Amino acid sequence: MEFREMTVFFIGAGPGAADLITVRGRDLLARCAVCLYPGSLTPPDLLAHCPADARKIDTADLSLDRIVGELVAADRAGHDVARLCSGDPSIYSAVAEQMRRLDAAGVAYQVVPGVPAFAAAAAELGRELTVPTVGQSLVITRVQARSTAMPPGETLATFAASGTTLAVHLAINRIEQVVAELLPHYGADCPVAVVHRASQPGQHILRGVLSGIAEDVRAAGIDRAAVIFVGRVLAAGNFPDSYLYSAARDRSAKLRPR
C-alpha cells in the first residue's frame, strides 16, 4: 500500500494488549509526529511506539469538533497524524463522522485495520464462532443505553429470531434486558460467555447459560468493557468435520484465470 506524504491514519489499536496492533499500524505510529489516542483505553506500551518527540493528545474528554480540529491543524502543519481507535475502526469507532469532516476540509486519510474486541474475546475463549452445522453466521450488535438510538428493526429480538450466534457489545450494564429479549428465542439453557477486558490485565471470563448469566455478571462486578456471546457454537462438540479439509474433497481441479 502506498501512503501520501501527509495523511491522517485511522489506526485500529486492537482490543487492549499492546502487541495486538498490526505491524502496519505499529510502523505508521512510529512515523507520525502527532498521535490522538482514546484515553485510558490505550495501553502505555502502545504509545511507546510513537517518536520520542511526538505530540500525544488524549481524546477522552474532547468533543468531536476539537478532535477534528487537531487532525486538520496537524495536517495543515505538514505532519502525518495517527488517530488510534480501540479495536478495529470498522465497528463502534465513531470514525465515520470524523472522515466526513476531513472530506469537507480536504484532508486525506487512510484506514488501518485492527483486531476487534469480539475476535480477541473469542480467542480467549478458545472457540471458533462458525462451527459446521451448528452456526455459520455471526451478528455483531449492541443495545441502546447512553448512546445513539438503534436504527428501526435492529433489535436483539429480530436478530435472535434466526438463532444465529450473537456478539453483543456495549450492553453489559443492560444484561437483564439482553437476557429478557433473548430467552424466548434461544431458551434458558443456551450457552453464553462474557469476556471482560479481553487480552488486557484484569481479564475475566464467565461461562454459563442464558437463564443464569445476569446473576453471574452482577456477582462478578462486571460493569464495562465486556463482550457477551450467545449461541450454541459456544458449547458445540458433536459436529461434523468441515468439508474444507475432507479427504473426500476433490482437489484436482485448478482455478482458471478469468
C-alpha positions in Angstrom: 0.0 0.0 0.0 1.2 3.5 -0.9 0.9 6.3 1.6 0.6 10.0 0.8 3.3 12.2 2.4 0.9 13.9 4.8 -2.1 11.9 5.8 -4.3 11.1 8.8 -4.2 7.4 9.6 -7.1 5.9 11.5 -5.3 3.0 13.1 -7.0 0.1 14.8 -5.2 -0.2 18.1 -6.6 -3.6 18.9 -8.5 -4.8 21.9 -6.1 -3.7 24.6 -2.9 -5.7 24.6 -0.2 -3.5 23.2 1.2 -6.3 21.0 -2.1 -6.9 19.2 -1.7 -3.9 17.0 -0.8 -4.8 13.4 2.7 -4.5 12.1 1.4 -1.8 9.7 -0.2 0.1 12.5 2.8 0.0 14.7 5.1 1.2 11.9 2.8 4.0 11.0 2.6 5.0 14.6 6.4 5.2 14.7 6.5 7.8 11.9 3.7 10.1 12.9 4.6 13.4 14.6 1.1 13.7 16.2 -0.9 10.9 17.8 -4.5 11.2 19.1 -5.5 8.3 21.3 -8.6 7.3 23.2 -7.6 7.9 26.8 -7.2 5.1 29.3 -8.3 2.5 26.6 -4.8 2.9 25.1 -2.0 0.9 26.8 1.1 2.9 27.6 3.3 0.3 25.9 1.5 1.1 22.6 2.2 4.8 22.8 5.9 3.9 23.3 6.0 3.3 19.6 5.4 7.0 18.9 8.5 9.1 18.1 10.2 10.4 21.2 9.2 14.0 20.3 5.7 13.2 19.1 2.7 15.3 20.3 0.3 12.9 22.1 -3.3 14.0 22.6 -5.7 12.2 24.9 -9.2 12.5 23.2 -11.2 11.0 26.1 -12.6 14.4 27.1 -12.6 16.1 23.8 -15.6 16.9 21.6 -15.8 15.7 18.0 -15.1 19.3 16.8 -12.0 19.6 18.9 -10.7 16.2 17.7 -11.2 17.0 14.1 -9.7 20.4 14.7 -6.5 18.8 16.0 -6.4 16.4 13.0 -6.8 19.3 10.5 -4.3 21.5 12.2 -1.7 18.8 12.3 -2.2 18.1 8.6 -2.0 21.7 7.7 1.3 21.9 9.6 2.7 19.2 7.4 2.5 16.3 9.8 1.4 12.7 9.5 -1.2 12.1 12.1 -2.0 8.8 13.9 -5.6 8.6 15.1 -5.7 5.5 17.3 -9.1 3.7 17.5 -9.8 0.9 20.0 -10.3 -2.5 18.4 -10.9 -2.1 14.7 -12.1 1.2 13.0 -14.9 -0.5 11.1 -17.1 -1.0 14.2 -18.2 1.3 17.0 -15.2 3.6 16.4 -17.0 6.9 15.5 -14.6 7.4 12.6 -17.4 7.9 10.0 -18.2 11.4 11.3 -14.5 12.2 11.6 -14.0 11.1 7.9 -17.0 13.2 6.8 -15.4 16.3 8.4 -12.0 15.6 6.9 -13.6 15.2 3.5 -15.1 18.6 3.9 -11.8 20.0 5.0 -9.9 18.4 2.1 -7.7 16.3 4.4 -6.5 12.9 3.1 -6.9 9.9 5.4 -6.4 6.2 5.3 -7.7 3.4 7.5 -5.5 0.7 9.0 -7.5 -2.3 10.4 -7.0 -3.7 13.8 -8.0 -6.7 15.9 -11.7 -6.2 17.0 -12.7 -6.9 20.6 -15.0 -9.7 19.7 -12.2 -11.6 17.9 -9.9 -11.2 20.8 -12.6 -12.3 23.2 -13.3 -15.4 21.0 -9.6 -16.2 21.1 -9.5 -16.0 24.9 -12.5 -18.4 25.0 -10.7 -20.8 22.7 -13.7 -21.1 20.5 -14.4 -20.8 16.8 -17.6 -18.9 16.2 -18.5 -20.6 12.9 -18.9 -24.4 13.6 -20.1 -26.8 10.9 -23.9 -27.5 11.0 -24.2 -25.6 14.3 -23.6 -22.0 13.4 -22.2 -20.3 10.3 -23.2 -16.7 10.9 -22.3 -14.1 13.5 -24.3 -10.9 14.3 -22.3 -8.1 16.0 -24.6 -5.7 17.7 -25.2 -3.6 20.8 -28.1 -2.2 22.8 -29.1 1.4 23.4 -28.0 2.8 26.7 -26.4 6.3 26.9 -25.8 6.2 23.2 -27.2 6.9 19.8 -30.6 5.3 19.1 -30.6 1.9 17.3 -32.0 2.0 13.8 -35.6 0.7 13.3 -35.6 -3.1 13.1 -32.2 -3.6 14.6 -33.3 -5.2 17.8 -32.0 -8.2 19.7 -35.3 -10.0 19.2 -35.0 -9.5 15.4 -31.5 -11.0 15.3 -32.4 -13.7 17.8 -35.3 -15.0 15.7 -32.7 -16.5 13.3 -31.0 -18.3 16.1 -27.6 -17.1 14.9 -24.6 -16.5 17.2 -24.6 -13.1 18.7 -21.7 -10.9 19.9 -23.2 -8.1 21.9 -21.1 -5.1 22.7 -21.7 -2.1 25.0 -24.5 -4.0 26.8 -23.1 -5.4 30.0 -25.0 -2.8 32.1 -28.2 -3.9 30.4 -27.6 -7.6 30.9 -31.0 -8.3 32.4 -32.6 -6.6 29.3 -30.4 -8.7 27.0 -31.5 -11.9 28.7 -35.2 -11.0 28.7 -35.1 -10.3 24.9 -33.2 -13.4 24.0 -34.8 -16.1 26.3 -37.9 -16.6 24.1 -35.7 -17.4 21.1 -32.6 -19.2 22.5 -34.0 -20.9 25.5 -32.9 -20.9 29.1 -30.1 -23.5 28.5 -28.4 -21.7 25.6 -24.7 -21.3 26.2 -23.4 -17.8 27.0 -20.0 -16.3 27.6 -18.9 -12.9 28.9 -15.4 -11.7 28.3 -14.4 -8.7 30.3 -11.3 -6.7 29.2 -10.2 -9.3 26.6 -6.4 -9.5 26.3 -5.9 -6.9 29.0 -4.7 -7.1 32.6 -7.7 -8.0 34.8 -9.3 -10.1 32.1 -12.3 -12.0 33.4 -14.3 -14.8 31.6 -17.7 -16.0 32.6 -19.3 -19.1 31.0 -22.8 -20.1 31.7 -26.3 -20.3 30.3 -28.8 -17.6 29.3 -31.0 -18.1 32.4 -28.2 -17.5 34.9 -25.7 -15.2 33.2 -27.2 -11.9 34.5 -26.8 -13.1 38.1 -23.2 -14.2 37.4 -22.3 -10.9 35.8 -23.7 -8.9 38.8 -21.9 -11.2 41.3 -18.6 -10.7 39.4 -19.0 -6.9 39.4 -18.5 -6.6 35.7 -19.9 -3.3 34.5 -17.9 -2.2 31.5 -15.6 -3.3 28.7 -17.2 -6.7 28.1 -18.5 -8.7 25.1 -21.4 -11.0 25.5 -21.6 -14.1 23.3 -24.8 -16.1 22.9 -25.2 -19.2 20.8 -24.9 -23.0 20.6 -21.4 -22.8 19.0 -20.0 -21.9 22.4 -20.5 -25.4 23.6 -20.6 -27.4 20.4 -18.7 -30.7 20.5 -20.5 -33.3 18.5 -20.3 -31.7 15.0 -19.0 -33.0 11.6 -15.6 -32.0 10.4 -15.5 -29.2 7.9 -15.6 -30.1 4.2 -12.6 -27.7 3.8 -10.1 -30.4 4.7 -12.1 -33.5 4.0 -10.3 -36.4 2.3 -13.4 -36.8 0.1 -12.9 -33.3 -1.4 -11.8 -33.2 -5.0 -8.5 -31.2 -5.0 -7.6 -32.0 -8.6 -9.4 -29.0 -10.1 -7.4 -25.9 -10.5 -8.7 -22.4 -10.6 -8.7 -21.0 -14.1 -7.9 -17.3 -14.8 -10.9 -15.3 -15.8 
